Amino acid sequence: MAGLRKKQRIRLIIVGLVLMAGAAGMVGYAMQDGIEFFRAPYQIAEDVPGPDVRFRLGGIVEEGSLVRGEGLETSFNIRDNASSVPVRFSQVLPDLFKEGEMAIASGYLVDGVFMADNVLAKHDETYMPREVVDALREQGVQHEGVEPEPVSGM
């Protein structure tokens, strides 16, 4: 009788582990399209992602690069100190979007042009996403809202 209970417990544990592994696999599969990694223009220049890789591109909207086409078609460049990436966008830009300010775009890189399906503009004078600040600091960009790294040990 004791041996039978032990076998039932082992079977129950194995079934539970299989169910948990299946659930974890399903969650991972469902999330694979929802995960977007941030990249700065210099990172794209160093390692060009494929056209099927969705990511967020962030930096400063390059002065003089904003061109409004027919309808909602808009093109502009997002830059950091090292590189600039051309962006195409076919929807309404946010009200706060302008040249010389921070922006983050989500989409795909196709033939060297970032095809954005969503653009976010800096919402006030003090906020800047942590990824953008870190990427700009790495490149030594001096821009409003990007403070130099504090010096410690003095």
N, C-alpha and C positions, 0 to 999 in steps of 0.2 A: 504494500500500500504506500509506503514512504517513497519507494522508487518511482511509482506512478505519479505522485505529486511533484517530485523533482523534475521528471520529464515534462510534465504539463507546464511547470514554471519556466523551464528552459525554452519550450516552444513559444510560450507567451512573450518572453523577453525577445526572442528572435523575431517574432511577428512585429512587436513594437519597434524594434530597431529598423526593420525593413520599411515599416510605415513612416517612421521619422526620416529615413534617408530619402524616401520617395517624396515626402512633403518638402524637404530641403531642396531637392532637385527641381521640383515644380516652382518653388519660390525663386530660385536662381534663374531658371529659364524665363520666368515672367519679368524679372528685373533687368535682363540683359539689354532690352531696348530702352529702358528708362534711365540708365546710367550714362551721364555725359561728363567726360573729363574736360578740364579747363586746359587750354593751351595759349601761350603768348605767341606773337608773330615770330620771334626768334626761334622758338621751339619748332614751329612749322617749317622754317627754313632749314633747320638741322635735320629733321626727320619728318618727311612729307607723309601724312596719313593717306590711306587709300580713299577712293570715292564712296565707300560703303561705311566709313567710320564717322559716326556722329560725335561732335564735340562742341565745346563752347570756346569762342575766340574772344579775347578781351584785350583792351588797350585804349589808346587815345585816338579819336577820330582825326585823321590827318587834315591839317589846314589846306584849303583849296581843292580837296578831293571830292567833295560832295557834289554829285551831278544828279539832277532830277530828270528822268526821262518821261516817256508817255505814260499817262495814267499814274499808277502808284509805283512804277519802276524807279528805283533809286540805286545809285552806286556810290561807294565811298571807300576809303582805305582806313584800316585800323593798323596803328603802328606802335612800336616801342623804340628804344634807342637803336637797335640793331637791324630791324626789318620792318617791312610794311606788307600787308596782305590786302588785295582788292576784295571788296565785298559787294554782292548784289542782293537786293531785298525788294520784294514785290508786294509789300503791304504798307499800312500806314505807320510811319515812324512815330515814336513817342514824342510828346510835346517838348521834353527837356533835351532831346537829341540835337546836338550841334557840333560844329567843328571845334577842335581843341579841347573837347571834354571826353570823359570816360564813357565807354560803351562795351557791352557784352552781347555777342551774337551767337545764336545756336544754329547749327546746320551741318553742311558737308562741304569738303573741299573737292571741287571738280575742275580739272585742267588748270590748276593754279588759282582759281577764283573761288572764294568762299560763298556758297549759295546759302544765305541765311533764311530761315523761316520764322525767326523770332529775334527781336532786337530790344535790349534793355538799355536805358540811359541812366546815368547817375542821377539819383533822386534829390539830393541836396548837396550843400557845399562840403559836408564833412564825411559822408558815407562813401566808402569804396570797398568792394569785396576783397577779402583777405588774399585770394589767389592773384588778383590783379596787382595789389600792392606788392606782394612778394615777387612777382614776375618783373614788375617795373624796377624794384630795388635791385634785383639781380643785374639788370641792364644799366643801372645808374641813372635812370630817368628822374629828372627834377620836375615835378608837376605839383600843382596845388593838391593837397590832400595826401601826398606821398612824403612823409617825413623821413629824414635819414635815420638809419639804424642807430639806436642809442649806443654810446660807447661805454663799456663797463670796465671796472678795474682801475679807475683813476680816482 
